[in-house]
Amino acid sequence: MALSEDLDQFLNDFGLSCTAGAVTALGILDMPGRILSADGMVISTDYLLTAKASDFGSLLYGDSITVAGNAYTVRETLLIDDGAFVEISLMKS
């Protein structure tokens, strides 16, 4: 028996408004910091958006997306778990 779930319930509490082209939907933005070492210490911030694959799963490298009014450029889009959600690596535009 296939399970039916409401994916919007995962995004309602922490989701931010995201727009790419004609699609506007919710996504959860994470901004984990990372320490990079190359002849010194540099702290870098990565931007990772989790969203429904049906909303933003077709985004490609270089595509534009706005998250909570801030412009980003897509670096990579990867399906996660069962493919219902994607993680989209972003860089600030």
C-alpha positions in Angstrom: 0.0 0.0 0.0 1.4 3.4 -1.0 1.6 6.1 1.6 0.0 9.4 0.9 1.5 12.4 2.7 1.0 16.1 2.6 4.5 17.5 1.8 3.4 21.0 2.6 3.2 20.1 6.3 7.0 19.7 6.3 7.4 23.3 5.0 4.7 25.3 6.7 6.4 26.0 10.0 9.8 27.1 8.7 9.3 27.7 5.0 10.1 30.9 3.3 8.6 32.2 0.1 10.7 31.2 -2.9 10.2 32.3 -6.5 11.9 30.9 -9.6 10.3 31.9 -12.9 6.5 31.5 -12.7 6.7 29.2 -9.6 6.3 30.5 -6.1 6.4 28.0 -3.2 7.8 27.4 0.2 11.4 26.2 0.9 13.6 26.0 4.0 16.9 27.9 3.7 19.9 26.7 5.7 23.1 28.8 5.9 25.7 26.5 7.5 29.1 28.0 8.0 32.2 26.2 7.0 35.9 26.7 7.8 38.2 26.4 4.7 41.9 26.2 5.1 44.2 27.4 2.4 47.3 29.2 3.8 45.0 30.5 6.5 41.5 30.2 7.9 38.5 31.4 5.9 35.0 31.1 7.0 32.5 30.5 4.2 28.7 30.4 4.3 26.9 27.9 2.1 23.3 28.3 1.2 21.1 25.2 0.9 17.4 25.3 0.1 15.2 22.3 0.8 12.0 22.3 -1.3 9.5 20.0 -3.0 10.9 18.4 -6.1 7.6 19.1 -7.9 8.1 22.9 -7.3 11.9 23.4 -7.9 13.3 20.0 -9.0 14.0 21.2 -12.5 16.2 24.1 -11.6 19.7 23.9 -13.2 23.1 25.5 -12.7 22.9 29.2 -13.3 19.1 29.5 -12.8 17.9 32.4 -10.6 15.7 32.0 -7.5 14.5 34.5 -5.0 14.2 33.4 -1.3 12.6 35.7 1.2 13.3 38.6 -1.2 17.0 37.8 -1.6 18.4 36.8 -5.0 20.4 33.6 -5.4 21.9 31.6 -8.3 21.5 27.8 -8.4 24.7 25.8 -8.2 23.3 22.3 -8.0 20.0 20.5 -7.5 19.9 17.1 -5.9 17.0 14.8 -5.1 17.0 13.6 -1.5 15.5 10.5 0.2 12.6 9.2 -1.9 12.8 12.1 -4.4 9.9 14.1 -3.0 12.2 16.8 -1.9 15.3 18.4 -3.4 18.3 20.2 -1.9 19.4 23.1 -3.9 22.9 24.5 -3.4 22.8 28.3 -3.9 25.1 31.2 -4.1 24.1 34.8 -3.4 23.7 36.9 -6.6 
